[in-house]
Amino acid sequence: MGINMSTDSQTDYAEIFKALSDPNRLLVLELLGSGEQCACTLLESMHINQSTLSHHMKILCSCDLVCSRKVGKWTHYAINTVTYKHIKNYLSALTNALPQTRSNLCN
């Protein structure tokens, strides 16, 4: 199904940030930073079993952080750069909305 990033809803971003809250999923994204990879390569690099990888990839794909394509019996994964641009813009808008002076509360 995926997230409709054109709506810019807080629910969509919350799902993305929830997906990013797991160390294994962050590792997947780091590994995909070098380009598209086969699930078999991810399995070898991460030292996890296939069902665990499938679980994490389902979450990453469901919020459009990662896209996939089948090649024979294996699935290849890549970072969805469109979603990352939306996240960057969202975080930038949040940052720009902050007051220019820092509150003593956070110091």
Order of alpha helices (4+ residues) and beta strands (2+ residues): alpha-alpha-beta-alpha-alpha-beta-beta-alpha
